[in-house]
Amino acid sequence: MNRLKVSEILKVFDEFAPFSLQASYDNSGLLVGNKNDEITKILFTIDVTEAVIDEAIQVKADCIIAHHPLIFNGLRRLNSSNDVERSVEKAIKHSIAIICVHTNIDFVAQGVNKKIADKIGLHNQKILSPTPNTLLKIVSFVPTSHYKSVFEAMALAGAGHIGKYDMCGFSTSGYGTFRALDDAQPFVGKPHTLHTEQEQRVEMILPRYKKDAVIAALLATHPYQEVAYDIYSLENYHTQIGSGIIGDLHEKELVPDFLQRIKSIFETPCIRVTDASISKIVRVAVCGGSGSSLISHAISQQADIFITADVKYHDFFLSENKMIIADIGHYESEQYTKEIFYEIVTKKFPKFATHFSTVNTNPIKYL
């Protein structure tokens, strides 16, 4: 029987969709259990309910990975008064760890919205609304002899990724000056003597959540006792981090045919949809879960239809006959997130035991 620590599972998810990216209101991460506990089987689900806990017990899964956080608004007590409390109590009693991967996997380019776009068959995919203030630039000054090793270490730690390219950076040659004081151990130069050294100024862009790792790589490979570096906040948008996805169909589809296909793909008997002077669909925007805030983004990028969920009555008017808004349901739009969880775990641990929950946790039924 293969065993893993909970911390190993948390690590692979953090590498794919860093938990630091989660929205301020979210509660992703390890919600129940100890990161040092060992587990033998994982159950994948969208929501954690008492029925899901019972299923985990039945299939002998000691870890649950869910999309929606079980504990969202905090717990003031545990006295079995509701489903959340009973679920937490039962998970603790049966030593079941619960990990929730929510908005952090919504915001990455390979996450929830890509899975939706892939199911529909979209190409030329890109983030619908990139998140601002997520990029930094690091600048340091490296002796020419060590430039290559420092640059490669920073790139390996996560710096220098721009779109579909990595190892991106810029360097200029110049001269740095310094004078070593008492107790210093200079790599070059002599104490109390002004020294001039030919150096390379290296500049690289990095996502904010990679800052600590990149700085650590810089310090570990730079030969100087005291390393000079600058960190700048950038207003550039990170094209791989944000909300929603927009892309194109390979061929135009008539609106009725496309909507019927969407109903089939997402296994929903009902779609709430606006009318529009559009007869064929080519450009499609998607956002799993509650995506009303992206309606204007979809319109500005000339989407023919925006597929999302939880659209309020008045938000449907925002389409202004320029685009179709299709509300397919929250659960329906995110149900395939379980497949992403499976792919993440089995790619890293191909022989580890996993199980897809068979409990339909959708609280909404259609009559």
C-alpha positions, 0 to 999 in steps of 0.5 A: 500500500502506497503512503504519502504525507498530507504535506506532499499532496499540498506541495503538488497542488501549491506548485500547480495553483499556489494557495497564495493566489486564493481570493481574500475571502477564500479558505483554501488549503488544509482545513482538517488534519495534520500536514505530517499525517500519512494517507493511503487513498484520496477521494475527489469531490466538488463539495464536502458534505456528511454524505461525502464523509460517509463515502470516504469512510466506506471506500477507506479514503483518508484524504478528501480533496474538494473544490469548495471549502467545507469551512468558509465562514468559520466555526464557533462551536462543534456540536453537530448542529449542522452538516458542516459541523457534523462533517468536521467532527466525523472527519476528525473522528475517522482521521480523514484529512480535508484539503480544499482547492478553490479560487487558487485553481480558478485563477491559474491558466491551466485550472478550472476555466481551461477544463471548461474551455477544453470540454467545449473545444475552444482554441486560441485560449487566453485569460479573460481578465488577467489579475493586476499587481501580480508581477515583480521585477528583480534586479541584481548585480553579478560578477561576470564569472557567475552570471550564468549560474545565478541567472539559471538558478533564478529561472529555475526558481520561477523568474523569467517566465513570460507567456509561453517563454521561459529563461527570459531576462536582460543583462547589461555590463558595467562596473560595481564598486565596494570597500570591505569593512572590518570582519568582512570576507570579500569574494574579491578585493581586499579589506579597507581598499576600494574595489571595482569589479566588472559585473552584469546587471540582470533583470527578470520578471517573476510572479509575486508568489515566487518572490521568496523562492527566487530571492533564495536562489539568488542568495544561494548562488551569488558569490558575494557575501552581501548581495545587492538586489532590487524588487520592483512592483509592476503594473503589467498584467500576468497573462497566466493568472486571472479570471475566466477564459476566452477562445474560439470554436474551430467552426461556427455553430448555430446558437440552438445547436451550440446550446444543446451541445452545452446542455449535453456536455455539462449534463444540465436540463436547463440553461438560463439564457439571454436573447441577442441578435446573434445567429452563430457562435464563434467566440466563447468566454467562460467562467466557472462558478459566479462570473457576473463580474466578467460580463463587461470583459467578455463583451469588450473582447467580442465574445458571442456568448459568455458561459457562467453561473449565478447570474442575477436578474439585473445582470442579464441586462448587461449583455445589451443585446451584444452578447448571449449570457448563458447561466448553466449552473454553479455545480454544472460549470465546475463539476469537471474540476475533479478531473483536474485534481486527479490529473495533478495527483496521478501525474506526480504519484501515478500508483497512488490510490484515488477515487472519484466521489459518486455523491452528487453534491449539487444542492439544486434540483430541476423539476 
